[in-house]
Amino acid sequence: MLTLYEFGNSVCCQKVRLTLELKDLEWQSVQINLFKSEQYNEKYLKLNPKGVVPTLVHNERSIIESTLICEYLDDIYPIPKLIPSDPYMKAQMRIWSKLVDEGLHEGISEISFSAMFREKMKHLSPEQREIRLRNVGDPRRYDRFKSTFELGVDSQFVGYAIAAYEKAFDLLESYLSKSQMWILGDDLSLADINLIPYVARLNFLCLLNLWIDDKPHVQKWWTRVQALPQYIDSILTPMQDVEIQEMKHYGELIFPQIKSRRALLKVSMKP
Ligand SMILES: N[C@@H](CCC(=O)N[C@@H](CS)C(=O)NCC(=O)O)C(=O)O
């Protein structure tokens, strides 16, 4: 039995759900409510000492880190194969995993936080806020959390997020311009799957067009992604209407600021 400890709208959980759906696997979900800090419950920390979702439990053993969970699933259930067998292509696939894990993950957390969670946190009492902050075990994550809470889109970490997306979309356009269906060619792979939730979130926040308006190949890729039944089942359908409305509302509020920060950054990134 496969059990996924997850939280509805979390990007890294969407990645794993997408993989499970593409492989048509049977699995059960256990919800860990991040807003209620359930990720820090002692019992859950035994499964995932980092206090984050997702965690997969298979044969009574837990596997953490969404990228590793997806690779694990592909090893155990190789149909359809989502990791290329050719070593060079496998390395290419992992370039995309790294790009997501080392840039976009933090990036989307900061952008989402500056748009939505920050507003929610403002309604907490100073004591509740302090408890929420104190629970963030990692000092670097704590600094990001605090800066984006205090400064919103003006936080330096939102600037890094915009830069990470800038690079990712430029790279994506160049890969897809080699007349490819998917990032690595004709077959969908974990390179696409790792990236999809991070593009979807920008779309839900109504910010995606800022990046892809001038990228025809990325636009076609994104249209193909949205038509995948597994995208609909694992990302769209589990989302409640209220969450979709909330992302749209808060995303539209920060749109002008993100747009002008991005314009400034594009100038300063020029060689
Ligand atoms: N590298 C980890 C990141 C996990 C992660 O940051 N998960 C977020 C949700 S997408 C989380 O659980 N956050 C909990 C918190 O902010 O306290 C993975 O890919 O599994």
The ligand as an ORCA input file, in Angstrom:
! r2SCAN-3c Opt
* xyz 0 1
  N      12.408     19.736     -0.762
  C      11.168     19.361     -0.155
  C      10.377     20.621      0.169
  C       9.161     20.308      0.984
  C       8.399     21.563      1.361
  O       8.988     22.656      1.520
  N       7.106     21.410      1.522
  C       6.254     22.526      1.898
  C       4.954     22.468      1.126
  S       5.228     22.598     -0.609
  C       5.954     22.398      3.371
  O       5.674     21.336      3.864
  N       6.024     23.498      4.126
  C       5.743     23.451      5.523
  C       5.976     24.737      6.219
  O       6.141     25.742      5.539
  O       5.996     24.747      7.438
  C      10.387     18.436     -1.093
  O      10.484     18.615     -2.315
  O       9.713     17.520     -0.607
*
